[in-house]
């Protein structure tokens, strides 16, 4: 009835995942020890992702006409875009080790050297080079073919040098990369769970929210799955009264 009333009919189609996509028979190369690739992230074409690196939710790395290379312990933040240039100029994208590309940033056919940071919503455009231990502030736009020397903070539109980095800045860059690597490992563990593990986690969470502090905690000590033929303590529906077939099996 509802379908017959539609003016513009819509058919929902089941499409394959776009998490890892080949282009011209070239598939992304992902290190076996890469920490985390979010379920909603996209790696397309000639992308190389190094060990202990992470690509976060909604991020897109597209290498459909040139190469994107990402080193180790580098993180590409949520909704960030990493692309190359082929039609207007011929630039690959090179991202070094320990680099942080924060959420919403755009790295387009540029080079980010080791331990650099691109802030939230910032853009690094075609042919630009960001030096080691340099920081691009949030919202800044690095114009095409700009060279940001090592150890400088740039900001503004178009981006200009603001100051030299401090010792605290360098420590913050290192700490940020380490923190994101640890957090990525946690997200990878959670995203790898199957539906049975997720259901068990949800059950445990609800149990802990509702259970009084002075009540027996079923996870405080190891117990048998069955106590006196009545199932595991704390699970009132897992007993022979409600499941007589299980009781019959025990008697046999």
C-alpha positions in Angstrom: 0.0 0.0 0.0 2.7 2.4 1.0 4.9 1.7 -2.0 2.0 2.3 -4.4 1.6 5.8 -3.0 5.2 6.8 -3.5 5.7 9.6 -6.1 9.4 8.9 -6.5 10.1 5.3 -5.8 13.2 4.4 -3.8 14.9 1.1 -3.8 17.4 0.4 -1.0 20.4 -1.4 -2.4 22.9 -3.6 -0.5 26.4 -2.4 -1.4 29.8 -3.8 -0.3 31.8 -2.0 2.3 33.9 0.9 1.2 36.4 0.6 4.0 39.1 -0.9 1.8 38.7 -0.2 -1.9 41.0 -1.0 -4.9 41.4 1.4 -7.8 42.8 0.1 -11.1 43.7 -3.2 -9.4 45.8 -1.4 -6.8 44.6 -2.1 -3.2 45.7 -0.3 -0.1 48.7 -1.8 1.7 48.1 -2.0 5.4 50.7 -3.0 7.9 49.7 -6.1 9.9 50.5 -4.2 13.1 48.3 -1.1 12.2 46.5 -0.2 15.3 43.0 0.8 14.1 40.9 1.5 11.0 37.5 2.7 12.0 34.5 0.8 10.4 33.4 4.1 8.7 36.8 5.1 7.5 37.8 4.7 3.8 41.1 3.7 2.4 41.0 3.9 -1.4 43.6 3.0 -4.0 47.4 3.2 -3.6 47.5 3.9 0.1 50.3 2.6 2.4 49.5 2.6 6.1 52.4 2.0 8.5 52.6 0.1 11.8 50.8 1.4 14.9 48.9 4.0 12.8 45.2 4.7 13.0 42.5 6.1 10.7 39.5 7.3 12.7 35.7 7.5 12.1 34.6 9.1 8.8 38.1 9.8 7.6 38.9 9.3 3.9 42.3 8.5 2.4 41.9 8.5 -1.4 44.8 7.7 -3.7 43.1 7.1 -7.0 45.7 8.7 -9.3 48.9 9.0 -7.2 50.3 7.5 -4.0 49.6 8.2 -0.3 52.2 7.0 2.1 51.6 7.1 5.9 54.4 6.2 8.4 54.2 4.6 11.8 52.4 5.8 14.9 50.5 8.4 12.9 46.8 9.1 13.4 44.3 10.5 10.8 41.5 12.1 12.8 37.7 11.9 12.5 36.3 13.2 9.1 39.8 14.2 7.9 40.5 14.0 4.2 43.8 12.9 2.7 44.0 13.1 -1.1 46.5 13.5 -4.0 46.8 15.6 -7.2 47.1 14.3 -10.7 45.1 16.6 -13.0 46.4 20.0 -11.8 50.0 19.1 -11.0 51.4 15.8 -10.1 51.8 15.5 -6.3 51.6 12.4 -4.1 51.0 12.7 -0.4 53.7 11.8 2.1 52.9 11.6 5.8 55.7 10.7 8.2 56.0 9.0 11.5 54.3 10.2 14.7 52.1 12.7 12.8 48.8 13.9 14.1 46.1 15.0 11.6 43.3 16.3 13.7 39.5 16.0 13.0 38.2 17.7 9.9 41.6 18.6 8.5 42.5 18.3 4.8 45.8 17.2 3.5 45.8 17.5 -0.3 48.8 16.4 -2.3 51.2 17.6 0.4 54.1 16.4 2.6 53.9 16.2 6.4 57.3 15.4 7.9 57.8 13.4 11.1 56.1 14.6 14.4 54.1 17.4 12.8 50.6 18.4 13.7 47.7 19.6 11.5 45.0 21.2 13.6 41.3 20.8 13.5 39.8 22.0 10.2 43.1 23.2 8.8 44.1 22.7 5.2 47.5 21.8 3.8 47.3 22.2 0.0 49.0 21.0 -3.2 52.8 20.8 -3.1 53.2 22.2 0.4 55.7 20.8 2.9 55.3 20.9 6.6 58.6 20.4 8.5 59.3 18.1 11.4 58.0 19.2 14.8 55.9 21.9 13.2 52.3 22.8 14.0 49.5 24.1 11.7 46.9 25.8 13.9 43.2 24.9 13.7 41.5 26.5 10.7 44.7 27.6 9.0 45.1 27.2 5.3 48.6 26.5 4.0 48.7 27.8 0.4 49.9 25.5 -2.4 53.7 25.0 -2.7 54.3 26.6 0.7 57.3 25.3 2.7 56.8 25.4 6.5 60.3 25.0 8.1 61.0 22.6 10.9 60.0 23.6 14.4 57.5 26.4 13.6 53.9 27.2 14.4 51.8 28.6 11.5 48.3 30.0 11.6 45.8 32.2 9.7 44.4 32.4 6.2 46.7 32.2 4.3 48.9 30.6 6.9 52.0 32.5 8.1 54.5 31.9 10.8 53.3 32.7 14.3 56.3 31.6 16.4 58.9 29.0 17.0 57.8 25.8 18.8 58.7 25.5 22.5 59.9 22.5 24.4 56.4 22.1 25.7 55.0 22.0 22.2 57.4 19.2 21.2 56.5 17.2 24.2 52.8 17.8 23.4 53.3 16.5 19.9 54.9 13.3 21.2 52.4 12.8 23.9 49.5 13.3 21.5 50.8 10.6 19.1 51.3 8.2 22.0 47.9 8.9 23.5 46.1 8.4 20.2 48.0 5.1 19.7 46.8 3.8 23.1 43.2 5.0 22.4 43.3 3.4 19.0 44.1 0.0 20.5 41.1 0.3 22.8 38.8 1.2 19.9 40.2 -1.6 17.8 39.4 -4.1 20.6 35.9 -2.9 20.9 35.2 -2.8 17.2 36.5 -6.4 16.8 33.8 -7.8 19.2 31.1 -9.9 17.7 27.4 -9.6 18.6 27.6 -12.2 21.4 30.4 -10.3 23.1 28.5 -7.0 22.8 25.4 -8.6 24.2 27.4 -9.9 27.2 29.0 -6.4 27.7 25.5 -4.8 27.7 24.2 -7.4 30.2 27.1 -6.8 32.5 26.7 -3.0 32.3 23.0 -3.2 33.1 23.7 -5.6 36.0 26.2 -3.2 37.6 24.0 -0.2 37.2 21.0 -1.9 38.9 22.8 -4.1 41.5 23.1 -2.6 45.0 26.6 -2.1 46.4 26.1 -4.6 49.2 24.7 -7.3 46.9 26.7 -10.2 45.7 28.8 -9.3 42.7 28.9 -12.3 40.3 32.2 -11.1 38.8 33.9 -10.6 42.2 35.0 -14.2 42.3 35.1 -17.3 40.1 32.0 -19.5 40.4 30.7 -22.6 38.7 28.1 -22.2 36.0 25.7 -24.2 38.1 25.1 -24.0 41.9 22.8 -26.6 43.4 21.2 -27.3 40.1 19.8 -23.7 39.9 22.1 -22.2 37.4 24.7 -19.5 37.9 24.0 -17.0 40.7 22.8 -13.7 39.5 21.0 -15.1 36.5 17.5 -15.9 37.7 16.3 -17.2 34.3 19.1 -19.8 34.0 17.7 -22.5 36.2 16.1 -25.9 36.0 12.7 -24.6 37.1 12.3 -22.4 34.0 14.4 -24.8 31.8 13.3 -28.3 32.7 15.1 -29.8 29.7 18.4 -28.7 31.2 17.4 -30.4 34.5 16.7 -33.7 32.7 20.1 -33.5 31.0 21.8 -33.2 34.4 20.0 -36.2 35.8 21.1 -38.3 32.9 
